[in-house]
Each structure stands twice: as structure tokens, then as C-alpha cells.
Amino acid sequence: MTTGTGTGPGPAAALTAAELTLPPWEDGDAAALPALLADPEIHRWTSHRPLRGRGDALRWLAAEHAGRATGARLGFALLAHDRLAGHVVLKRPGGTGGTGGTGEVGYWTGAAARGRGLATRAVALLSAWALDPCGELGLTRLELVHNAGNPASCRVAEKAGYRLESLLPPRPPHPQQGHLHTLTRPS
């Protein structure tokens, strides 16, 4: 795993493992985002909606940059063999000023990336960085919430080391019951 030391919270350089790279989002990613987020499966299971061209993509990226600036939302492009395949994010209530040791991990992958273990490896890589006892975040617990009707997300969470903790009532962006998976820093 590689991390950088840029300004603001989170790594300035990418997190890497084998053929997988998780760089912070850049405006240059705007060209590829609309096609990736046109996937109806992403809309089925997440709150993300289609991006109608470069302007929408740049607004989406601006929100990612704003979240990174406060430390509340550390989003990463998911690259497999240098091709954009999806997104992973670490959400921290309160951002850099937060006092809690808990963060939430989210992700989505484009159709071409599914079934190849990329989401699992990306979630595991981000989680290892977030829970690193020598790292800058101070997190001790991660949560991953998904729609209970999405068995693929259950498999991603479990294969990335998360355990199913509870069933959640419907809450946005999940109109149905959800699963709460958790991963804690090893003692």
C-alpha cells in the first residue's frame, strides 16, 4: 500500500495493491464518469443518478473534492489495470474535527468490473488504510451499509473481512431493510 503526504486529509497519492489503484478523484476523470454512472444497477442499489455529460461529472467531482477538503468524505476512483472501474469512499462524521473512531465505507462498480473481486479488494484496501493504527485517521471501527436485497454487496463485505452485525430499518438511500456490516481494528 502506498500513501502520499499532500495537503488536506487522506493520502495525496493513490492506495495501491497489485493491479488495483485507488487514487483521489481528479477533474480529468470527468470524461469517463457519465458512461460508468449510466449503469442501472448502480441506481438500483445506491443514491447515485446518471450524469448528463461533462458538466454534471464536474459537479459530482466538485462535491468529492469538497468532502475531501473537510475530511468528511474521502472518495477514491477505483482503477483496475489503469482503467476506471468504480468508486470507494470513506465517510467520517465531523470530518477532520470528528471525535468518533467510526467511519463508513461505501462503493460502487461499473458493470464491466463486477464478478472479478475488484470491489472486495478495493473495500479491503481502503479499510486496511483507514484502520491502520499508525495512520492519520484514528479510526477503530468501520461500517458498511447496503440494501438487504443485494446479496452481492453482502459477499463483498464478508470477503473484505466485515461481519454482519444487524438488520436496519429502511432509511435513505435504502428504501428497503439494510444490512449493517462492521470491521474493527485488530487489538
N, C-alpha and C positions, 0 to 999 in steps of 0.2 A: 504494500500500500504506500502511495506517495502522497504527501500533502505539501502545500506551499505555505508561505507566510506573507500573504498580501494584507491589504487594509481591509478592515471590517471583519466580522465574524466568519468562521468557516475557512476551509482551505482555499487559497488563491489558485493553486494548481489542482489538477484532477486527482481523484482517488482512482487507483488502478489495480487490477488483478487479472493476469493472463490477457485474454483478448477483450476484456471489459474495461471501459474507461468511463468515469463519472466526472466530467468537467462542470464547473459552474456554467449556467446558461449564458450565451453571448448573443448580441443582436444579429450576428451572422447566421444564427440558427433559424431566423425568421422564414427563410425560403422553404425549408423542409417541414416546418410545423403544420401548416394548413392541411397538407396531404395526410400527415400522420394522425392529426386530430379529426379527420373526416370519418374515422372508423366508428361505426355504430356501436360496437362492443364497448368502446371507451365511454360513450354516452350512456349506455345501458347501466353501467356499474359505477360511474363517477359523476361529479357535478360539472365536468368539462363539457363544453359545447364546441361545435365546429367553428373554425376560424375562417373568416371570409377574406382571405388574401393577406398580403404583407402588413397592411395597417393593423388588422386585428392581431396578427402574430407579434408585431412590435409592442402593442398594448399589453398582451399577455406577458411578454418578456419584461416589460417595464414593471409589471406587478411582481415578477420573480426578483428583479433587481432591488425593488423597494423592500421586499421581505428579507433579502439578504443583508441590506444595509442596516436594518434594525435587529437582525439576528432571529426574528420570529419565524422565518421561513427560509430554509437553506435548500434551494432546489438545484438539481443537477440533471443535465442531459444524460441519457443512457446511450452510450455508443458501444456497438459490437463491431469489432474489426473496422473501427473508424466510421461506421455508418450509424446515423441517428435511429434508435430503435424504441425509445421511450423516455420516461421521466421518473426520477425518485426524489423524494423530498423529506426533510426532517423539519417538523413544526415544533416550535418551542414557545409555550405561553409566556408572554412577557419579554420575549426576545433576549437580548443580552442582559437586560435588567431583571430577568426572571429569577426567582429564588428556588423554584422546584427542580428536582432532579429527574423529571419525567419529560420525555419528548414523544411525538407521534410520527411514525413513518408512513408515508403514502407512496404509491407508484401507479403507473400505467405503462402498458407496452402496446406498440402497434401490432397489427395482425401478423406481419412477417416475423416478428420476434417471439411470438407465443409458441409454447411447447418445446422450447430449446433450453430452458433453465436459466435464461437471462434475467428474468425478474427475480428469481430466487437468489442468484449470485449478486445482483445489484442490491437487493434488500440486505443480504448478509454483509456485503462490503460496507454499505452505509452504516449499518448497525454496529459493526466492529469499530469503525471510526468514532461513532457517537458515544459508545460506551467505554472507549479507551480510558483507563484510569490515569494515564499520563497525558491525556489530551486536554484540550482547552475548554470543553463543554461542561464537564462536571455532571453529566447525566448518569443515573444509576438504573433507570427503567425506561423501556421503550414500549409504546403501544402501537398496534396495527389494527385498525377497524375496517371491516368490509361488510358488504351485504351478505347475509346468511345464505342467500340463494346462489352465491357464486363459489362453487366448490374449488375452482382453480385458484382463487385467492387464498382459500384455506390451505391448499397444498403449498403455495408459495410461502406463506407464513410458517407452516410447520417445518418445511425443508430448510428454511432460513434459521431455525432454532427457536422460534416463538411457540408458546404453548397457548392453547385455547383456555381463556380464563372465565369468560361469561358470555351469555346471550344478552344483547342490548335491545331495548325497545326501538321502534322506528324513530330516526332523527335525521335531519338533513345532513348530508345529501343522500341518505339511505332511506327510501320510503318504506322499506320492509325492515324486519328484525336484522340486527347486525351481530357479528362476532367480534369480541374483543380478544385479541391475542397479545401476549406480553413476553418481553425478554428482559431479563435483569442482568446487570453487570455481575460477572462471577466474583465470588468472595476471594 
